[in-house]
Amino acid sequence: MPRAKKDAKVLNVKLATPVYDQLEEFCEESGMSKTVAAEKIFTQFFHEYFERPADERTIFQHGVKE
């Protein structure tokens, strides 16, 4: 019996090569797919981000891209 499909949206991103390489290494070590790994990473980041007071939620300096 096929698995039920989860409610999902497609996200296409362009990553810097070093970031992509780290993601690939992480997935190889953990056995996770890139989708599962990205969901877990985003979920953890957003949880920590939204736990902070609104005035402390700045993660980037204004005008500076990482």
DSSP file (Angstrom, degrees, kcal/mol; ACC not computed):
  #  RESIDUE AA STRUCTURE BP1 BP2  ACC     N-H-->O    O-->H-N    N-H-->O    O-->H-N    TCO  KAPPA ALPHA  PHI   PSI    X-CA   Y-CA   Z-CA
    1    1 A M              0   0    0      0, 0.0     0, 0.0     0, 0.0     0, 0.0   0.000 360.0 360.0 360.0 128.0    0.0    0.0    0.0
    2    2 A P        -     0   0    0      0, 0.0     2,-0.1     0, 0.0     3,-0.1  -0.279 360.0-104.3 -68.0 151.3    1.5    3.4   -1.0
    3    3 A R        -     0   0    0      1,-0.1     2,-0.2     3,-0.0     3,-0.0  -0.420  38.9-102.5 -71.1 149.0    2.4    5.9    1.7
    4    4 A A        -     0   0    0     -2,-0.1     2,-0.3     1,-0.1    -1,-0.1  -0.501  39.1-115.6 -69.1 139.5    0.1    8.9    2.0
    5    5 A K        -     0   0    0     -2,-0.2     2,-0.2    -3,-0.1    -1,-0.1  -0.566  27.6-128.3 -77.5 139.4    1.5   12.0    0.5
    6    6 A K        -     0   0    0     -2,-0.3     2,-0.5     1,-0.1    -1,-0.1  -0.540  28.1 -98.9 -84.5 154.9    2.3   14.8    2.9
    7    7 A D        +     0   0    0     -2,-0.2     2,-0.3     2,-0.0    -1,-0.1  -0.620  65.2 156.7 -69.6 120.9    1.1   18.3    2.3
    8    8 A A        -     0   0    0     -2,-0.5     2,-0.3    -3,-0.0    -3,-0.0  -0.966  38.0-145.3-149.2 159.4    4.1   20.0    0.8
    9    9 A K        -     0   0    0     -2,-0.3     2,-0.4     2,-0.0    -2,-0.0  -0.939  29.0-117.2-122.9 148.7    5.3   22.9   -1.3
   10   10 A V        -     0   0    0     -2,-0.3     2,-0.4     2,-0.0    -2,-0.0  -0.717  27.6-170.8 -88.1 135.8    8.3   22.8   -3.7
   11   11 A L        -     0   0    0     -2,-0.4     2,-0.5     2,-0.0    -2,-0.0  -0.980   4.7-165.4-129.1 118.1   11.2   25.1   -3.0
   12   12 A N        +     0   0    0     -2,-0.4     2,-0.3     2,-0.0    -2,-0.0  -0.907  17.1 174.6-103.0 126.9   14.0   25.6   -5.5
   13   13 A V        -     0   0    0     -2,-0.5     2,-0.6     2,-0.0    -2,-0.0  -0.949  29.5-138.4-131.2 151.8   17.1   27.2   -4.1
   14   14 A K        -     0   0    0     -2,-0.3     2,-0.3     6,-0.0    -2,-0.0  -0.955  28.1-166.4-107.4 118.2   20.6   28.0   -5.4
   15   15 A L        -     0   0    0     -2,-0.6     2,-0.1     1,-0.0    -2,-0.0  -0.789  27.7-105.0-105.3 146.6   23.2   27.2   -2.8
   16   16 A A    >>  -     0   0    0     -2,-0.3     4,-2.5     1,-0.1     3,-0.6  -0.425  39.9-112.4 -61.2 144.4   26.8   28.3   -2.7
   17   17 A T  H 3> S+     0   0    0      1,-0.2     4,-2.8     2,-0.2     5,-0.2   0.864 115.4  52.6 -52.9 -43.7   29.0   25.3   -3.5
   18   18 A P  H 3> S+     0   0    0      0, 0.0     4,-1.9     0, 0.0    -1,-0.2   0.886 111.1  47.8 -62.6 -35.8   30.6   25.0   -0.1
   19   19 A V  H <> S+     0   0    0     -3,-0.6     4,-2.3     2,-0.2    -2,-0.2   0.925 112.7  48.3 -68.2 -44.4   27.1   25.0    1.6
   20   20 A Y  H  X S+     0   0    0     -4,-2.5     4,-2.7     1,-0.2     5,-0.2   0.909 109.8  52.8 -61.3 -42.4   25.8   22.4   -0.8
   21   21 A D  H  X S+     0   0    0     -4,-2.8     4,-2.4    -5,-0.2    -1,-0.2   0.890 109.4  48.9 -61.6 -39.3   28.9   20.3   -0.2
   22   22 A Q  H  X S+     0   0    0     -4,-1.9     4,-2.8     2,-0.2    -1,-0.2   0.907 110.8  50.5 -66.1 -41.2   28.3   20.5    3.6
   23   23 A L  H  X S+     0   0    0     -4,-2.3     4,-2.5     2,-0.2    -2,-0.2   0.925 111.4  48.4 -61.8 -44.4   24.6   19.5    3.1
   24   24 A E  H  X S+     0   0    0     -4,-2.7     4,-2.4     2,-0.2    -2,-0.2   0.915 112.3  48.2 -62.0 -43.9   25.7   16.5    0.9
   25   25 A E  H  X S+     0   0    0     -4,-2.4     4,-2.5     2,-0.2     5,-0.2   0.922 111.5  50.6 -62.7 -44.2   28.3   15.4    3.5
   26   26 A F  H  X S+     0   0    0     -4,-2.8     4,-2.8     1,-0.2     6,-0.3   0.924 111.2  48.6 -58.7 -45.3   25.7   15.8    6.3
   27   27 A C  H  X S+     0   0    0     -4,-2.5     4,-2.1     1,-0.2     5,-0.4   0.886 110.9  50.1 -65.1 -39.4   23.2   13.7    4.3
   28   28 A E  H  < S+     0   0    0     -4,-2.4    -1,-0.2     2,-0.2    -2,-0.2   0.924 115.8  42.7 -63.5 -43.9   25.8   11.0    3.6
   29   29 A E  H  < S+     0   0    0     -4,-2.5    -2,-0.2     1,-0.2    -1,-0.2   0.884 122.6  37.5 -69.4 -39.2   26.8   10.8    7.3
   30   30 A S  H  < S-     0   0    0     -4,-2.8    -2,-0.2    -5,-0.2    -1,-0.2   0.697  99.0-129.5 -88.9 -19.9   23.2   10.9    8.7
   31   31 A G     <  +     0   0    0     -4,-2.1     2,-0.2     1,-0.3    -3,-0.2   0.546  63.0 135.1  80.3   6.5   21.5    8.8    6.0
   32   32 A M        -     0   0    0     -5,-0.4    -1,-0.3    -6,-0.3    -2,-0.1  -0.551  58.2-116.6 -85.3 152.1   18.9   11.5    5.6
   33   33 A S     >  -     0   0    0     -2,-0.2     4,-2.6     1,-0.1     5,-0.2  -0.414  31.1-108.9 -74.4 163.7   17.7   12.7    2.2
   34   34 A K  H  > S+     0   0    0      1,-0.2     4,-2.7     2,-0.2     5,-0.2   0.869 120.0  54.2 -62.8 -35.5   18.4   16.4    1.4
   35   35 A T  H  > S+     0   0    0      2,-0.2     4,-2.4     1,-0.2    -1,-0.2   0.953 111.4  42.5 -63.4 -50.1   14.6   17.1    1.8
   36   36 A V  H  > S+     0   0    0      2,-0.2     4,-2.4     1,-0.2     5,-0.2   0.924 115.8  49.7 -63.9 -44.0   14.4   15.6    5.3
   37   37 A A  H  X S+     0   0    0     -4,-2.6     4,-2.7     1,-0.2     5,-0.2   0.934 111.6  48.0 -60.9 -46.7   17.7   17.3    6.3
   38   38 A A  H  X S+     0   0    0     -4,-2.7     4,-3.0     1,-0.2     5,-0.3   0.908 111.3  51.0 -62.4 -42.0   16.6   20.7    5.0
   39   39 A E  H  X S+     0   0    0     -4,-2.4     4,-2.7    -5,-0.2    -1,-0.2   0.925 113.0  45.4 -61.0 -44.1   13.2   20.4    6.8
   40   40 A K  H  X S+     0   0    0     -4,-2.4     4,-2.5     2,-0.2     5,-0.2   0.910 114.4  48.1 -66.6 -41.8   14.9   19.5   10.1
   41   41 A I  H  X S+     0   0    0     -4,-2.7     4,-2.5    -5,-0.2    -2,-0.2   0.941 115.0  44.8 -64.2 -47.5   17.5   22.3    9.7
   42   42 A F  H  X S+     0   0    0     -4,-3.0     4,-3.2    -5,-0.2     5,-0.3   0.924 112.9  51.7 -61.1 -44.7   14.8   24.9    8.9
   43   43 A T  H  X S+     0   0    0     -4,-2.7     4,-2.3    -5,-0.3    -2,-0.2   0.922 112.4  45.0 -60.4 -45.5   12.6   23.6   11.7
   44   44 A Q  H  X S+     0   0    0     -4,-2.5     4,-2.3     2,-0.2     5,-0.2   0.929 115.0  48.1 -64.5 -44.7   15.3   23.9   14.3
   45   45 A F  H  X S+     0   0    0     -4,-2.5     4,-2.8    -5,-0.2    -2,-0.2   0.945 113.7  45.9 -61.0 -48.8   16.4   27.3   13.0
   46   46 A F  H  X S+     0   0    0     -4,-3.2     4,-2.9     2,-0.2     5,-0.2   0.876 110.5  53.9 -65.1 -37.1   12.9   28.7   12.9
   47   47 A H  H  X S+     0   0    0     -4,-2.3     4,-1.1    -5,-0.3    -1,-0.2   0.958 113.7  41.8 -59.6 -50.1   12.1   27.3   16.4
   48   48 A E  H  X S+     0   0    0     -4,-2.3     4,-0.7     1,-0.2     3,-0.2   0.899 115.6  51.1 -64.4 -40.3   15.2   29.0   17.9
   49   49 A Y  H >< S+     0   0    0     -4,-2.8     3,-1.0     1,-0.2    -2,-0.2   0.944 112.3  43.8 -62.4 -50.2   14.5   32.2   15.9
   50   50 A F  H 3< S+     0   0    0     -4,-2.9    -1,-0.2     1,-0.3    -2,-0.2   0.611 102.5  67.2 -77.5 -11.0   10.9   32.6   16.9
   51   51 A E  H 3< S+     0   0    0     -4,-1.1    -1,-0.3    -5,-0.2    -2,-0.2   0.740  88.8  83.9 -74.7 -22.8   11.6   31.8   20.6
   52   52 A R  S << S-     0   0    0     -3,-1.0     5,-0.1    -4,-0.7    -3,-0.0  -0.456  98.2 -92.8 -77.5 151.4   13.6   35.0   20.8
   53   53 A P    >   -     0   0    0      0, 0.0     3,-2.4     0, 0.0     4,-0.2  -0.310  40.7-109.5 -58.9 149.8   11.8   38.3   21.5
   54   54 A A  G >  S+     0   0    0      1,-0.3     3,-1.3     2,-0.2    -2,-0.1   0.824 118.0  56.5 -53.9 -36.5   10.8   40.1   18.3
   55   55 A D  G 3  S+     0   0    0      1,-0.2    -1,-0.3     2,-0.1     3,-0.2   0.553 107.4  50.0 -76.6  -4.7   13.4   42.9   18.8
   56   56 A E  G <  S+     0   0    0     -3,-2.4    -1,-0.2     1,-0.1    -2,-0.2   0.192  81.6  97.6-111.6  14.1   16.2   40.2   19.0
   57   57 A R    <   +     0   0    0     -3,-1.3     2,-0.4    -4,-0.2    -1,-0.1   0.366  47.0 117.3 -89.1   6.2   15.3   38.4   15.8
   58   58 A T        +     0   0    0     -3,-0.2     3,-0.1     1,-0.2     4,-0.0  -0.612  29.5 168.2 -74.8 125.0   17.8   40.1   13.5
   59   59 A I        +     0   0    0     -2,-0.4     2,-0.4     1,-0.1    -1,-0.2   0.596  61.5  50.7-110.9 -16.9   20.2   37.5   12.2
   60   60 A F  S    S-     0   0    0      5,-0.0     2,-0.2     6,-0.0    -1,-0.1  -0.930  86.8-111.7-121.8 146.3   21.9   39.5    9.5
   61   61 A Q    >   -     0   0    0     -2,-0.4     3,-2.1     1,-0.1     2,-0.1  -0.515  52.0 -91.4 -69.4 143.3   23.4   43.0    9.6
   62   62 A H  T 3  S+     0   0    0      1,-0.3    -1,-0.1    -2,-0.2     3,-0.1  -0.344 110.1   9.5 -60.0 129.8   21.4   45.4    7.6
   63   63 A G  T 3  S+     0   0    0      1,-0.2     2,-0.5    -2,-0.1    -1,-0.3   0.451 103.5 110.8  82.7   0.7   22.6   45.7    4.1
   64   64 A V    <   -     0   0    0     -3,-2.1     2,-0.4     2,-0.0    -1,-0.2  -0.938  50.9-158.8-113.9 125.3   24.9   42.7    4.3
   65   65 A K              0   0    0     -2,-0.5    -3,-0.0     1,-0.1    -5,-0.0  -0.785 360.0 360.0 -98.5 143.9   24.2   39.5    2.5
   66   66 A E              0   0    0     -2,-0.4    -1,-0.1     0, 0.0    -2,-0.0   0.376 360.0 360.0-107.1 360.0   25.8   36.2    3.6
